[in-house]
Amino acid sequence: MMWFRNMYLPDPATWTDPDNSPIFASDAALSKVPPAWIGVCELDLLRDEGIAYGKKLKSLGVKAEIKVYPRAPHQILGMDAALKVGKQQADDAIKAVGDAFRTA
């Protein structure tokens, strides 16, 4: 993961920039974000960050749904045609987007 971070963000001064990772945004800014659906995979190295972001939103009063997909790796969304858990995540993401537009 450090290799990917260093390729994406070679300047360490940008590692905590909210544009690169929204969890670093101020509480005031995060409290104003729209409701969120956060789907994370159990076997993803970024799982804990996704869960922490969802919990932070919830603690600030933002409606946030966090769903963890068991036994799933990071790229499961791209495996929706091959694995049931990938299809489930894709279906859930599509529903979340549809719900967001219906309430907007």
Secondary structure as UniProt FT lines:
FT   HELIX           2..8
FT   HELIX           12..14
FT   TURN            15..16
FT   TURN            18..20
FT   HELIX           22..24
FT   HELIX           27..30
FT   TURN            31..32
FT   STRAND          36..41
FT   TURN            42..43
FT   TURN            45..46
FT   HELIX           47..59
FT   TURN            60..61
FT   STRAND          64..69
FT   TURN            70..71
FT   HELIX           74..79
FT   TURN            80..82
FT   HELIX           84..103
//
